[in-house]
Amino acid sequence: MASLSQSQLIAAPSTTFSLCSPRTSSGLTIRPRRSTVHQRVSCASSRGERSSEPDTSRQHDRRDVLLGLGALGAGATFMPARRARADPVATPNVSTCGQADLPPGANVSTCCPPPSNALPVDFAPAASLSSTPLRTRPAAHSVTADYVAKFNAGIAAMKALPASDPRSFAAQAAVHCAYCDGSYSPEGFPGVELQVHNSWLFFPFHRCYLYFFERILGSLVGDPTFAIPFWNWDAPDGMRLPAMYADQSSQLFDPRRDARHAPPKLIDLDYNGTEPRFTDSQQIDHNLRVMYRQMVSLSPTPSLFFGSPYRAGDDPNQGPSPVENIPHGPVHIWCGDPKQPSFEDMGNFYSAGNDPLFYAHHANIDRMWSVWKGLDARRHTDLTDPDWLNASFLFYDETPKLVRIRVRDVLDTGALRYQYQDVPLPWKAARPTVTATATRRADSLVTPAAKAAGGATKKASKFPVTLDEATSVTVRRPVGSKRSKAEKESKVEVLVIDGIEVGRDVAAKFDVFVNAEDHGAVGSGGRELAGSFVNVPHRHAHGGHGKERGIKTTLRLALNEQLEDLKAEGDESVEVILVPRQGKGNVKIGGVRIELMH
């Protein structure tokens, strides 16, 4: 049978059906990372209500799809990354918001926003950029007393508003809970969790969130040029909790933080729940090398920097970006109060927005998006996938009016009329270094001395495995010879840790080492450390997906620079060691492999 052209494989445009007719979201696409292909169901009544149950009667097992495709013949040509129809994630009307599964002792009754009597309007950028003030977000450690006073006044005004006002601090804090703890399902997919973490939605969702939060603040203080600060934890001058957040008489103070980490304590960007024993200079050096690893080594392409694709009907948690893992996750946990039952406030997604520090933390995360694009204008570009560009969220603006905003609306911070204070990027020169005596080849044995020093591991004989101790596995590479610079730019060698399972409400972290004879001797800035996985606790039960199901996700770590520095580019295999740091025994791993990615 002759190969089919792409046009022959693309289904006709979807038709709008009445009487709640199901519309398939998969067409002929094979998507190996979805165990179930959820069907889009539009069951809106005349009152705008939607069914709360998924259409399980028309779910297709992937094997059935493969069998069906087999009838087309072995000569058929398929494009598994392309789809017969677009499926961007879209937030439904706020009236569909359901109760999140909150941990015991949670200090909120609901995460849902106030209802709206009007349909959402589409976001429109500033009509005249020349007449709209440009807001400059300052580094939090560098602001003036006048700025702090105005910021305090704005937060006080937000806190004075009733929770029924969508501009109130309570309502704004609940936004994060609703989108992160299962209060929503994607439009057309009732019963399927909408999650803005652990995928390519992480960066754009939080940019939208901060944008409207900032506009509300500016309106309340009567200053359209007012901009929220960013916590500059990626540079030495900003590696302490900014002073304005530590003032107990301030509106910016939150008593539910880790008291051990008040100034002058330096933040640990690789925090795993235990206090590091570093001098200040050592901590700064480690933090800078962590930033280089996450922003440069692990983020050579847009597909790796932004995280895994997440489309309507997909199971959530498809795979986080390097920056979402670290430093985003460890900063959350470093700030949360370990004396609270669920690490409130910053240490749990449902409560993180209650701490004013959250918005400064995420402003710096948002800044990393802009910084990354500036590191390499040729290769560091935004994604072009329509399902990413057309994904949408709902927020109230300062009027307050319900607005639907899409990812494509927020790619240019200039069009949004804000920028960041220009500050140094010392981590650009902090490439991780090979640790003396800690590196080995994949076929060598761990020495008794290394075991005594803390480098002992168990060898994984089969998967899945539970990470209750350091576990090693030999992984064959898809290429066994040194590649040229052009080849490495064309396809990145990526270590894939697949089938990661962890309870949603478990604070967990594990490190991944490559060719480390003594992983105990490798610090956060060691080149043998390929990367880490971090889970910030969050729970949900929307649509019957209970907390016992947990997260199932994937970690992808670019290896090009690491293999070069470890002089392992010609090796046929590498030794991978998975070391639990937090939540030991609560994480399962489904498999480990290396693949080439564009």
N, C-alpha and C positions, 0 to 999 in steps of 0.2 A: 504494500500500500504506500502510495506516495506520501511524503511528509506534508502535513497540513500547515498552511500559512497562519501567521498570527491572527489575521483578520477572520479566518475561518473558525478559529477557536474562541473568539470573543463573542459572548452572547449578545443578543439584542438588548437595547436599553430597557431597564426595568419599567414595568407598567404599574400605575397606581390602581390597587384593587379596593373594592368595597367589601363589607361584611367580614372584615378582619382576615383577609386572605394572606397567607404566609408568602414571603418573598425571600428566596434563597440568597445568602450572602457569600456563597462560595463559588458558584458556577462550576467550572472545570478545574479550579485551582487546587493543587495539592499543597497543604501547609503542614509540614511534619511536626510542628511544635504545638499544634492544637489537637488535643485528644478528642474533642467534640466540636463539630461545626454547628454553632448555634444558629437558629433560623430567625431572621428578622420578622417580627410580628407587629403590625400596626393595628391596634384594636381600640382606637379612640372612639368614644361614644359622642353623642351630641353635646355632652357636658364637658368634653375634653378629657374624660377619664380613660385610663389604659388598664389592660389586663395586668394582673400582678404575677401571672404564671408564665413560664417559658413554654414554647410550643415543642415539647419533647417528642411528640408523635412524628415529627419530620426531621429529627436529628439524624445525621448520617455518620456512621463509623467510617474512618479514613480507609479501612480495608475495602468497604463497599465501593467507595469512590474509585479506588485503584482497580477493582475488578471491572467496574463499568468502563473505565478508561481503556482497559485492556482490549475491549472489543474493537477499538479503533485501529488496532494493529501495532506491531512493534516499530513500524516506520514513522509513526506519528511523532511530531515534534512539539514539546511543551515548554512553557516558560513558567516554572513554579513560583517565581517571584512576582509575576504579574497576575492580575485578577480580572474576572469578567465584568465586575462592577466595583465602583468605589465604595469603601466602607470606612470613612473617617469616624472616629468616636465623637459623639455629640451628647451634651448634657440635655436631658429632657426638661420639661417645665418644672419649676421648683415645687409645684404642687405634688409631684411624684416622689419627693424626698421622703425616705423612710427612716425608721429609728436605727441608729447605729448600735453595735454591740459594745457598750462601754464597760470598762473594767470595774470591779467592786470599789466603791468609794468615790466614783467619778463625781466631780463637782458641777456637772452640767446635766440638764434634763433632756436636751435635744441638741442635735447638730444642724438641724434644718434652718434655712433662712426664713425670714418673715415672708408670708405669701404676697403675691402681686396680683392686683386686679386687672393689670394690662399685660398684653403679650410682650415678650422681649423685643427690643429694637436691635437692629444690627449695628455693630460698632462702626463709627465713622471717625477717621483721623482728623486732626485739626484742619479746619477749612482753609486757614491761611497760616502756614508755618511762620511767616515773617511777623505776624501779629501775635503769635502765641508765645508766651515767655518760655525760655529754655531753663529747665530746672537742673541744678548740679548737685548730685548726691555726694555729700562729703564723707571722708574717712572719719569714723566715730571718735577716734582718739585725738582728732585735730580741730574739733569744733570749738566755737567761742561760747562764752557764758550767755550771750544774747540768744544764740541758736538753741542752747539747752533749755532756756526759759520758754522760748516759743514752742519747742517740741513738747515740753511738759504740758503747756497750756493746751496743745492740740490733743494729746492723749487724755488729759483731764476732761476735755469737752466730749470726746468720744465715750469715755466711761460714764459721763453724766447722762447720756442719752439712754432711754429705756431699751431693753433688749428687743422690743418689737420694732424698733427703728433699725433698718438694715445698715445704717451708718454707725451704729453704736459699736463700742469695742467688743462687747459680748457677741454681737452678730458677726463682726468681722473675724473674731477668733474662731467662731463655729464654722466658717467657710472651710478651713483646713480639715476639721473633723469630718465634715460632710463628704468631701471629696476623697478623703484618705481612709475612712473607716466604714465604707460601704453603705452610706445613706442613699446613693444614687445607683441606677443602672443606666447604661448607655441607651440613648433614644432608640426605640424599636427592639430592644433586647431585655424585656422585663425578667428579673430574676438573675441576671448576670451582673456581677460587681463592676462598677466603674472605679478604677484606681489610677491616680495620677503619679504614683511612684513606680519605680522599677521598670521604666520604659522610656520611650522617646517623648512622652508627654511631660516629663519632670521639669525640664527647663522652661518650656513655654507656659505651662500652667502657672508656675510660681511667678513668672514675669507678669502675667495678667493680674494675678492676685495683688502683687505689690503696687502695680500701676493704679488700680482703683483705690487701694488703701491710702496711697499717697495723695491722690486727688481729693479724697474725703478729708484728710488732714488739712490740706491747703485751704479747702473751703471753710473749715471750721475755725481756722486762725486768720482767715481773710487775706491770705497771701498765696496767689497762684504760682509764685516762684518757689514756694517751700518744697524741699525735697528731703526724703528720709535718709538717714545715714547708713553707711555700710561698715560692718565690722571687718576691719582690714587684717584678719588673722593670718593672711599669707605673707606678711612682712613683719620683721622684728618689732617695729614700733607699735604694731596693732595686735600683738600676740597675747595681750592680757584683756580681761573683761574691761570694756571701756568704762571709764570712771562714772559717767552719767548714769549708767545702769546699776552701779554698785551703791549709789546714794540711797539709803533706806528711807529718806524723807521725800524721795522723788516718785513721780507717777510712773517712772520707767523701771522701778525696782520690783522684783518678784521674789517673795520669800521662799518660793519653792524652787530653789536652785541648790546646787552642791556647794555648801559653805566652805569646803576645802579649796575651792577654786576661785575664791574672791581674790582681787588684786592684792599683792603683786604676782600671784601664781601665773606662770606661763601656760598657755593652752598646749595640749598634746593633740595634734591633728591626726594621730594614729591611735587614739585612746581606745582601750579595750576593757575598761572597768577597773583596772589596777593602776596604782600611781607609779609612774616611771621614776627611776632613780638617776636622773640626769642633772648635771649642772645647767644653769641657764644657757650657757653657750652651746652645750651639747643639745639641749632641747630645741634651740633655734635652728641649729644645723640639721637636726632630724626633720623638723617641720619643713624646712626649705627643700630637702631632698624628697620628702613625701609629695610636696606640691609639684616638683619637676616630674616625678614618676606619673602622677595622675593626669597632669595637664599636657605633658609632652610624650613620654614613653608610651603610655596607654591610650593616648588620644590622637593617633596619626591621621585618622580619617573621620568624616562626619558620621558614618554609620557606627563607629566605635565611640566617638565623643558623646553623641546624643542618647545612646542606649538602643535597645531592641525595638523593632516595630510593634505597635499595639493598635489593632483595628477593632472596629465595632464587632462584637460577638466573640472576640478572643477571650480566653481566660486571662485574668490580669497577671501582672508580675512577669512579663516576658523576658526581662533582663535589664538591669540598671546600667547607667553610664558610669565611667570611672569616678567622676566628680561626685555623683550622687552617693556612691559607696563611701568614698573618702575624698575630701574631708567632711562632706555633708553629714553622714551618719555619726561619726565619732564626736563632732561638735555638739550635735543634739544630746548625745548620751553624756558627754562631759559636763554639760550645763544642767541636766536634770538632777533632781534631788533623790539620792539613793535611799533616803529615809521614807519617801513616799511609796505607797504600795505598787505604783506602776511608773515610777521614775518621773512623775509630774514635775514641772510642766513640760520643759523642753525635751525630756527623755521619752515622751510618748506622743504619737502623732495627734491623738484626739485632743490633747491639752496644750500642744506646743504654741498655738496661736495666742494663748493667754499670757504669755511672757512677751513684753515689748521687745526683748532681745531677739526673738524669732525673726522679726522683720529686718533687723540689721544683719543677722546671719544670712538670711536669704537674699538680701541685697548684694552681699559679696558673692554668693553663689551665682546670682544673675550677672554680676560683673565678670565672673569667670567666662561666661558665654561670649561676652564682648571681647575680653582679653584673648581668648583662644582664637577667635577669628582674626585678630590682629597679629598673631604669631606667624602665620603663613597664609597670606591673602590668596595664594593660588590654590592651595589644597584644603584650607580650613574654611569651608563654606557651609551655609545652611543646607539642610536636606531639601530635596526637590520632590519627594514622594507626595502626590496629591492627598493621600490619606493622612499625612502629617500636616500638610499645609491647611487642610480644610477641617481638621479637628476643632471642636468649639467648646466653650465653657460659658456659664452664666454668672454674671456679677452685677451687683447694684453699684451705680455711680453716685456721685455726690448730690444728685438732685432730689431724692434718690429715684433712679429709673433702672429697670432691669435691662441689661445689655447682653447680647450674645456676641462674643468676641472669638475670632478664629486665630489659629496659629499664624497664618499668613499676615495678620494685622500687626504682629508684634516683632517682626524680624529686624526692624530698623528702629533703634532707640531714638534716633534723631526725629523720626516721624512721630514718635510718642512724646517728643519734646523733653527728653531728659538725657543726661550724660553723667559720667562719673568723674570725680576729682582725679586728676592724673597723679598717680603715686608710683614709686619704684616697684620693680618686679625682680627682687633679688634671687628668687628661685629659678629664674631662667638659666643661671650659671651654676646650679646645684645638682648636676647630673649624679645619680647614685654611683657609688664606687664598689668594686669587688672587695669583699671582706677577706683579709689575709687568713690563710689556712682553712677557710670555710667552704671552699668550692671543690667539687669533685666531678668526675665524669660519671655518666649514667651506669657504667659497668663496673665501677669500683665499689668496695665494701666500706661500710661505716666502721671506723676504728673504735676499739675499746675506749680510747681517750675521748673521742667525740661523744660516745654514749654517756660517759661520766660527766661530760660538760653540758649535758642536756640535749644532745642531738639525736637521741635514740628514736627510732620509728618502728611501727609495725608495717609489714608489707601487705598490701591489699591483694588478696588472691582472686576476689570477684567483687562485683558491684551489684546492688548498692551496698555502701558501708556507712556505719554510724561513726561520726567523728567524736570518739571518746578519748582519743589520744592521737599523737602525730602519726600520720599514715602516708606511706610512700607508694608510688606506682611508676613503673617505667612506661613512657609514652613514645611511640614511634612518630617521627616527623614525616610530613607529606613530601618533603624534599630532604635529600641527604648530602647536599653539596652547597657550597657558599654561593649565594645569589648576588647578582649585580645590584647596584643602587636603583636602577630603573625597574628591575624585577621586584624589588622590595617595595617600591612606591606603588607599583601596579597591584600587587597582592601582598597583604600583610599576613604574616604567620601569627595565628591566634590560638592561644590555649583556651579550651572550652571546658568549663566545669559545669556539667549538665545535671539536671534532676536534683537541684538543691532543694531540700525540704526542711522547713523549720516552722515551729509554731508562731502564729502571728503576734502573740503577746510576749514573745521571748526576745530579750536583748541578746543578740548573737553576733559573733565575729570569728572568722577564721582567716589565717594567712596562707598564702600559696608561695612556696619556694621552688626554685628550679636549680638543680645541680648544686645543692648546699649540703656538704658533708656534715656540718654542725649548724643546723638552723638556729640553735640556741645562741650562737655567737654572732648572728646576723641581726643588726638593728634595723630600725625603720628606714634608714638611709642606705642599707646594703643592697647591692645590685642583685643578689640572689633572691631577694624578695620580689616576686613578680607582681603581687597585688593582694587584695583582700576582699572579703565579702562581709558586709555589715547589714544587720537587720535592726531597725529601730522599731520598738513594739507598737503594734496597732492591731485593732480587732474589728470584726464586723460580722453581721449575721443577715445582711440584706438578701432577700430572695431565697432564704433557706440555706445559704452557704455558711455553715457554722464555723466557729473558730477552730474546731477540732481538725478541720481540713488543712489549715496552715497554708503557708506559702510554698509554691513550687516554682522555681525560677532557674535562671542560667547566668553564669558569670563568664565574661569574655575578657581575656587579657592579651593585649598585643605583645609579641615577643621579639620583634625585629631588633630593637636596640639592646635588649637584654642578652640575646644570643650573641650579638656582636661583641659586647663587653665581656661576656664569659668565655669568648673564643670557642663557642660551641656551634658555629654556623655549619660546620662540616660533619657534625655528628648525626648518626642515623636515628638516635633517640635521646631523650632527656629524662632525668629523674625528677619527678614532681612530688613534693611533700606538702600535705595539707595539715595545718597545725591549728587546733581549736584554741581560741583565746578567751572567748566569752560564750556562755551557753553550752559548755562542754557536754557532749552526750545528747544534745537536743537537735543536732543537725545531721541530716543524711545526705549522701552524695550518690547520684545515680550513675555517673561515669565521667571519665576524663579523656579528652582527645585533643589533637592539634589539627587545625584546618587552615586553609588559605581564604582570606576575605578581601574583597575590593574595598 
